[in-house]
Amino acid sequence: MSKFRFAAADYLVALVRSRTAGADRDRGASAIEWVIIAAVVVGIVAGVAAVIMNAIDDRAGNVSECIQGAVNYADC
């Protein structure tokens, strides 16, 4: 008994195989993109934290000076 082969079925099998192979490559690219995005977010958070810490340190210095000169607290 001979086997019947359909060109359309062979084409679909080849198409599915190539798409799944491409999906594996895309999955790796997606992981790299997530690493880059995470690095950018961490950098932004670090920058914002540095700005906030500088503002807090400046204000803490002002409060410390005000407490030391508490005799004339009208300027605080």
C-alpha positions as CSV (number, residue, x, y, z in Angstrom):
1,M,0.0,0.0,0.0
2,S,1.5,3.3,-1.0
3,K,1.5,6.4,1.2
4,F,-0.2,9.5,0.0
5,R,1.6,12.7,0.6
6,F,-0.1,16.1,0.5
7,A,2.0,19.1,-0.4
8,A,-0.1,21.4,1.7
9,A,0.4,19.1,4.8
10,D,4.2,19.1,4.2
11,Y,4.1,22.9,3.9
12,L,2.1,23.3,7.1
13,V,4.5,21.0,9.0
14,A,7.5,22.9,7.7
15,L,5.8,26.2,8.6
16,V,5.0,25.1,12.1
17,R,8.5,23.8,12.7
18,S,10.1,27.1,11.5
19,R,7.7,29.1,13.6
20,T,8.5,27.1,16.8
21,A,12.2,27.5,16.1
22,G,11.7,31.2,15.7
23,A,9.7,31.4,18.9
24,D,12.7,29.9,20.8
25,R,14.9,32.7,19.4
26,D,12.3,35.3,20.2
27,R,12.1,34.0,23.8
28,G,15.8,34.7,24.2
29,A,15.5,38.2,22.8
30,S,12.6,38.9,25.0
31,A,14.7,37.9,28.1
32,I,17.4,40.3,27.0
33,E,14.8,43.1,26.6
34,W,13.5,42.5,30.1
35,V,17.0,42.7,31.5
36,I,17.6,46.0,29.7
37,I,14.2,47.4,30.9
38,A,15.0,46.3,34.5
39,A,18.4,47.9,34.4
40,V,16.8,51.2,33.2
41,V,14.2,51.1,35.9
42,V,16.8,50.4,38.6
43,G,18.9,53.3,37.3
44,I,15.9,55.7,37.4
45,V,15.0,54.5,40.9
46,A,18.6,55.0,42.1
47,G,18.6,58.5,40.6
48,V,15.3,59.5,42.3
49,A,16.5,58.0,45.6
50,A,19.7,60.1,45.4
51,V,17.7,63.3,44.8
52,I,15.4,62.5,47.7
53,M,18.3,61.7,50.0
54,N,20.0,64.9,49.2
55,A,16.9,66.9,49.9
56,I,16.4,65.1,53.2
57,D,20.0,65.7,54.2
58,D,19.7,69.4,53.4
59,R,16.5,69.7,55.4
60,A,17.9,67.8,58.3
61,G,20.9,70.2,58.4
62,N,18.5,73.1,58.5
63,V,16.5,71.6,61.3
64,S,19.7,70.8,63.3
65,E,20.9,74.4,62.9
66,C,17.5,75.6,64.0
67,I,17.6,73.4,67.1
68,Q,21.1,74.6,68.0
69,G,20.0,78.2,67.8
70,A,16.7,77.6,69.7
71,V,17.2,80.8,71.7
72,N,15.9,82.8,68.8
73,Y,13.5,80.3,67.2
74,A,11.5,82.9,65.2
75,D,13.8,82.3,62.2
76,C,13.1,78.6,62.0
